[in-house]
């Protein structure tokens, strides 16, 4: 069973060694395919076969659906394993049971075991990637801990994603938009086909997709005989500083503790996912538990509001145009509830922005520029570590195209960029674009005991 409690120096060192061993596998990049993951799981005795639950795919909203459905299941007394991704502060955030990340000792043990198994897999199938090792770890841990329901987020696409080595009985697809086109295709139907493949014969399915994507998902569900629940955004009743209120079919007016009107779509998918879990005989969540769960759900780094030295800071991982458009709408909705929002001429916001170079950066900028709340904002373009990061100077140049007379600064060092924002901002600070940037802001500004990794004393 998972081991909580204090961690000694040797155990702390073992944990950090394990993180390095896992992340070093990043050198193998993204390699889609199921053979390596299936071989790893077979070496572990196929623990995934002991688990039931939902595989959740889609372009945006997967994490929110996991957060809402997971909170409702916990409120009903169900032991639930979830896989938020990517992590923001600690690698352990990627494996959670009942809302708590895996402990460092268990994490280190699982890494040792999966790395040992990877040697045998490599000889036949090539070297497993970082995400494939992580996927095998999570199924082994969930099985060891006897979770009653697993909610697993798809990594990339669906058809050839490592998580698709598992079929839990329910498949959910939130929506389909243009993203990861180098791997999934450059049209909505092509991307939808990759995502729809997670619906297997014998499953029950849920989707919030529309248009061409919905047509593809319908065809897949019919082909494999999977009952499909199609949902649209729950009617929005209202919103305030701390969340939204929506109408759900069996609940009526319901509080959702996640900010942004786009969460009305995710709430509808999460509620339908719970319906399908019940129909599949996996778990039942009554109305009272759903209400408690939805009203208490949290999703770090997604429209998360912090107080930093008396400054309001809003964190959001708007890393593609659809996510950026949702953030822009949310900023306009939230503006009356933010710093000085009720006063005439509220202080201008400050946006700290970073992006990966392989994203639709111009599309993201265009979407954010559509927010009235950011009309006179100061833009601080920065960059996160890594080869994929877009240089701050190039990001600032692109912002300058849409705001030739605006205040746009390039500050390559993330720490300096965040520091300048806090020192100079008069209004709300928005940190967005890359979840790596959001994670760094959270690490600096929020001491969360759940994500505090053990330290190894200097020698």
DOPAKE-122857 format. One record per residue (C-alpha): residue in three letters; x, y, z. Coordinates in steps of 0.2 Angstrom, whole numbers, plus 5000, padded with zeros to 4 digits. Example, Ala and Ser with C-alpha at 12.3 -4.5 7.8 and 13.67 -1.06 7.14 Angstrom:
<kolbas>
ALA506249785039;SER506849955036;
</kolbas>
This chain:
<kolbas>
UNK500050005000;UNK500550184998;UNK501750255011;UNK501350425018;UNK502350515032;UNK504150585034;UNK505450555022;UNK507250525027;UNK508850585018;UNK509150425008;UNK507350415003;UNK507350594997;UNK508850564987;UNK508050404980;UNK506550504975;UNK507550634966;UNK508550504957;UNK506950424951;UNK506250584944;UNK507950604935;UNK507850424928;UNK506050454922;UNK506350624914;UNK507950574905;UNK506750464895;UNK506150624888;UNK507650614876;UNK506550484866;UNK505250614863;UNK503450574858;UNK503350404850;UNK501550354847;UNK501050164848;UNK500450034860;UNK501649894859;UNK502949964872;UNK501550004885;UNK500749844883;UNK502349754885;UNK502749854901;UNK501049814908;UNK501249624904;UNK502949624914;UNK501949694928;UNK500549564927;UNK499349674917;UNK498749774932;UNK497649874921;UNK496449724919;UNK495949744937;UNK495349924935;UNK493750004929;UNK493350184926;UNK493450314912;UNK494750364899;UNK494550544895;UNK495150624879;UNK494850784869;UNK495750944865;UNK495251054880;UNK494351024896;UNK495050844900;UNK495750904917;UNK494250994922;UNK493150844919;UNK494350734929;UNK494250864943;UNK492350884943;UNK491950694941;UNK493350644954;UNK492750764967;UNK490950704965;UNK491550524966;UNK492550564982;UNK491050654989;UNK490050484987;UNK491450394997;UNK492250314981;UNK494050284981;UNK494650364965;UNK496250374956;UNK496550514944;UNK498050574932;UNK498150764931;UNK499350814918;UNK500550894915;UNK501150924933;UNK501451104939;UNK502651094953;UNK502950914958;UNK503050764946;UNK502050664959;UNK500550774954;UNK500350654939;UNK499750514950;UNK498350544963;UNK497250444973;UNK495750534982;UNK496550704977;UNK498250674985;UNK499850644975;UNK500850484976;UNK502150484991;UNK503950504986;UNK504450324993;UNK503150234982;UNK503550344967;UNK505350294968;UNK504950114970;UNK503850114955;UNK505150204944;UNK506450074949;UNK505249934944;UNK504750004928;UNK506450054922;UNK507049874926;UNK505649814915;UNK506049934901;UNK507649844898;UNK506749684892;UNK505449784882;UNK506749884873;UNK507549734865;UNK505949694856;UNK505049854854;UNK506249994856;UNK506550104871;UNK504950154880;UNK504650344882;UNK504450444898;UNK502550444896;UNK502450264893;UNK503450224909;UNK502250334918;UNK500750254911;UNK501350084917;UNK501750154934;UNK500050224936;UNK499050074932;UNK500149964943;UNK499950094958;UNK498050104956;UNK497949914956;UNK499049904971;UNK497950034980;UNK496349944975;UNK495550104968;UNK493750084964;UNK493650204949;UNK495150264938;UNK494950424929;UNK496350424916;UNK496750574905;UNK497350534887;UNK499050604884;UNK499050644865;UNK497650594853;UNK496950434858;UNK497150294846;UNK498950264848;UNK499150354865;UNK499950244879;UNK498350264890;UNK497350174877;UNK498250014882;UNK496750014895;UNK494950004892;UNK493950044908;UNK492250034902;UNK491850214899;UNK492550334886;UNK492350524886;UNK492850644873;UNK492650824878;UNK492850924862;UNK493950924847;UNK494951074841;UNK496551104830;UNK498051054841;UNK499550934840;UNK499250934821;UNK501050864818;UNK500450704826;UNK498550694824;UNK498150784807;UNK497750954801;UNK495850944800;UNK494550924813;UNK493850754806;UNK495650684806;UNK495950734824;UNK494250674829;UNK494650504821;UNK496150484832;UNK495150534848;UNK493650434844;UNK494650274843;UNK494650264863;UNK492850204861;UNK492950024862;UNK491649884859;UNK490749854876;UNK491050034882;UNK489850174886;UNK490350344879;UNK490150524882;UNK490550674871;UNK490350864871;UNK491050874853;UNK490050964839;UNK489950984821;UNK491150874810;UNK491950804825;UNK490350744833;UNK489950654816;UNK491550554817;UNK491250514835;UNK489450454831;UNK490150344818;UNK491450264829;UNK490150234843;UNK488950154830;UNK490350044823;UNK490749964840;UNK489049964847;UNK489450084861;UNK487950184868;UNK488450374866;UNK487850514877;UNK487950684868;UNK487950834878;UNK488051024876;UNK488551154888;UNK487451164903;UNK486451324903;UNK487351454912;UNK486351534927;UNK487751654932;UNK489451684939;UNK490451774952;UNK492251784958;UNK492351604963;UNK491451504951;UNK489851484940;UNK488051414942;UNK487351304929;UNK485751204926;UNK486051014925;UNK484750894919;UNK484450804936;UNK485050934948;UNK484351094943;UNK485351244947;UNK487051184952;UNK488651274959;UNK490251234950;UNK491851294959;UNK492851314944;UNK492951484935;UNK492551524917;UNK490951504908;UNK491751364897;UNK491651254913;UNK489751244909;UNK490351124894;UNK491551024906;UNK490151014919;UNK488950934907;UNK490250804901;UNK490750764919;UNK488950744924;UNK488650634909;UNK490250534913;UNK489550494930;UNK487850434922;UNK488850314911;UNK489850254925;UNK488250214934;UNK487450134919;UNK489050024917;UNK488849964935;UNK490550044939;UNK490050174952;UNK488450264957;UNK488550454963;UNK486850524970;UNK486250704967;UNK486850764984;UNK488650694982;UNK488750774964;UNK488250944971;UNK489550934985;UNK490850874973;UNK490551004960;UNK490451144973;UNK492151094980;UNK493151044965;UNK494851124962;UNK495951124946;UNK497651204950;UNK498351324937;UNK496751344928;UNK495951514931;UNK496651494948;UNK496651654958;UNK498051694971;UNK498551834982;UNK500351874980;UNK501052014991;UNK499352104990;UNK499252084971;UNK497851984963;UNK498651844952;UNK497651744940;UNK498451584933;UNK497851494917;UNK498651374905;UNK497951444889;UNK499151354878;UNK498151344862;UNK496851464853;UNK495351384860;UNK496051394878;UNK496551574875;UNK494851614869;UNK494051544884;UNK495251644895;UNK494851804886;UNK493051774889;UNK493351734907;UNK494351894910;UNK492952004903;UNK491651904914;UNK492751914930;UNK493352094928;UNK491952174939;UNK492552054953;UNK494352084952;UNK495452224959;UNK494652394956;UNK493352314944;UNK491852404951;UNK492752574950;UNK492752694935;UNK494352664925;UNK495052504935;UNK496952484934;UNK497652404919;UNK498052224920;UNK499752144917;UNK499951984906;UNK501451874908;UNK501451764893;UNK502551614887;UNK502251494874;UNK503051344865;UNK503651374848;UNK502651224840;UNK501051304846;UNK499851414835;UNK500651564844;UNK499851694833;UNK498151614835;UNK498451624854;UNK498951804854;UNK497451844843;UNK496251764855;UNK496951844870;UNK496952014861;UNK495051994859;UNK494852024878;UNK494252194883;UNK495052174900;UNK496752164892;UNK496452314880;UNK497752424889;UNK498652284898;UNK500552284899;UNK501252124891;UNK502852044898;UNK503451904885;UNK504551774894;UNK505151604890;UNK505151434900;UNK506651324899;UNK506751194886;UNK507151174867;UNK505251194862;UNK505051364871;UNK504851514860;UNK506151644863;UNK505451794873;UNK506051914860;UNK505051824846;UNK503551814857;UNK503652004860;UNK503852034842;UNK502251944838;UNK501352034851;UNK502052194844;UNK501152154827;UNK499452164835;UNK499952304848;UNK501152414839;UNK500852554851;UNK500552444866;UNK501752414881;UNK502652254876;UNK504252194885;UNK505352044882;UNK506051974899;UNK506851804895;UNK507151754913;UNK505451684920;UNK505851734938;UNK506351914933;UNK504751924922;UNK503651864937;UNK504551984949;UNK504352134938;UNK502452094936;UNK502252094955;UNK503352244958;UNK502552354945;UNK500752304942;UNK499352414948;UNK497952294943;UNK497752104941;UNK499152004935;UNK498751864923;UNK500051724920;UNK499651624905;UNK500151534889;UNK501151384895;UNK500851274910;UNK502651264913;UNK502551454916;UNK501051424927;UNK501951294937;UNK503451404940;UNK502251544946;UNK501451424957;UNK503051354964;UNK503651534968;UNK502051604975;UNK501051464983;UNK501751344997;UNK500651194994;UNK501051045006;UNK500350914994;UNK501650964981;UNK503150994992;UNK504450874987;UNK505750815000;UNK507450905000;UNK509150825000;UNK510350925012;UNK511751005003;UNK513450915006;
</kolbas>
